């Protein structure tokens, strides 16, 4: 007779434990955007960046991992985000400003939405905010850096 026999309750518990372990070990598709050196400045009065003279407007520029989205929050405050969607980074999903001018969205592959004021997720599946770069503004020149 086998001295190591499991009753039905123990078998159920072990099976449940195994299933929970397998499910929780699945790869998290939310990922941190890789570090990429960023350090540039420009005059917001340069015709190429003229949209940034008005709060609530945004532009995209080269840089970062997938480009950088710069949003003018107020007369003195700016936000700069990497355009890389934080869900399934390997798919190279890029956010862009939607028609409202308030959200950055990707409607082609990661299907997430972010608030431009702070980069927070407003609609998943992403759970991590957009990668934000530092900004400083002297009234004419905007510096974007990390």
CORBEL-V50483 format. One record per residue. N is the residue number from 1. RES is the residue in one small letter. PHI is phi in whole degrees, 0 to 359 (NA if undefined). Layout:
n->N res->RES phi->PHI
n->N res->RES phi->PHI
//
This chain:
n->1 res->x phi->NA
n->2 res->x phi->284
n->3 res->x phi->278
n->4 res->x phi->252
n->5 res->x phi->242
n->6 res->x phi->253
n->7 res->x phi->281
n->8 res->x phi->299
n->9 res->x phi->296
n->10 res->x phi->292
n->11 res->x phi->299
n->12 res->x phi->298
n->13 res->x phi->299
n->14 res->x phi->296
n->15 res->x phi->296
n->16 res->x phi->298
n->17 res->x phi->300
n->18 res->x phi->298
n->19 res->x phi->297
n->20 res->x phi->296
n->21 res->x phi->297
n->22 res->x phi->293
n->23 res->x phi->295
n->24 res->x phi->286
n->25 res->x phi->271
n->26 res->x phi->300
n->27 res->x phi->296
n->28 res->x phi->286
n->29 res->x phi->279
n->30 res->x phi->281
n->31 res->x phi->222
n->32 res->x phi->276
n->33 res->x phi->292
n->34 res->x phi->299
n->35 res->x phi->289
n->36 res->x phi->219
n->37 res->x phi->298
n->38 res->x phi->225
n->39 res->x phi->194
n->40 res->x phi->210
n->41 res->x phi->224
n->42 res->x phi->201
n->43 res->x phi->277
n->44 res->x phi->290
n->45 res->x phi->269
n->46 res->x phi->296
n->47 res->x phi->308
n->48 res->x phi->296
n->49 res->x phi->244
n->50 res->x phi->304
n->51 res->x phi->301
n->52 res->x phi->280
n->53 res->x phi->283
n->54 res->x phi->242
n->55 res->x phi->303
n->56 res->x phi->96
n->57 res->x phi->265
n->58 res->x phi->214
n->59 res->x phi->219
n->60 res->x phi->240
n->61 res->x phi->225
n->62 res->x phi->288
n->63 res->x phi->133
n->64 res->x phi->64
n->65 res->x phi->275
n->66 res->x phi->233
n->67 res->x phi->102
n->68 res->x phi->236
n->69 res->x phi->259
n->70 res->x phi->248
n->71 res->x phi->236
n->72 res->x phi->270
n->73 res->x phi->280
n->74 res->x phi->211
n->75 res->x phi->301
n->76 res->x phi->242
n->77 res->x phi->246
n->78 res->x phi->231
n->79 res->x phi->232
n->80 res->x phi->231
n->81 res->x phi->232
n->82 res->x phi->291
n->83 res->x phi->283
n->84 res->x phi->293
n->85 res->x phi->293
n->86 res->x phi->275
n->87 res->x phi->241
n->88 res->x phi->56
n->89 res->x phi->305
n->90 res->x phi->298
n->91 res->x phi->279
n->92 res->x phi->57
n->93 res->x phi->287
n->94 res->x phi->239
n->95 res->x phi->274
n->96 res->x phi->218
n->97 res->x phi->287
n->98 res->x phi->278
n->99 res->x phi->297
n->100 res->x phi->287
n->101 res->x phi->78
n->102 res->x phi->248
n->103 res->x phi->238
n->104 res->x phi->256
n->105 res->x phi->226
n->106 res->x phi->232
n->107 res->x phi->251
n->108 res->x phi->247
n->109 res->x phi->216
n->110 res->x phi->257
n->111 res->x phi->54
n->112 res->x phi->245
n->113 res->x phi->226
n->114 res->x phi->230
n->115 res->x phi->279
n->116 res->x phi->290
n->117 res->x phi->297
n->118 res->x phi->222
n->119 res->x phi->80
n->120 res->x phi->288
n->121 res->x phi->284
n->122 res->x phi->250
n->123 res->x phi->206
n->124 res->x phi->279
n->125 res->x phi->275
n->126 res->x phi->299
n->127 res->x phi->238
n->128 res->x phi->268
n->129 res->x phi->290
n->130 res->x phi->297
n->131 res->x phi->290
n->132 res->x phi->254
n->133 res->x phi->257
n->134 res->x phi->288
n->135 res->x phi->224
n->136 res->x phi->219
n->137 res->x phi->224
n->138 res->x phi->255
n->139 res->x phi->102
n->140 res->x phi->228
n->141 res->x phi->259
n->142 res->x phi->256
n->143 res->x phi->252
n->144 res->x phi->240
n->145 res->x phi->201
n->146 res->x phi->232
//
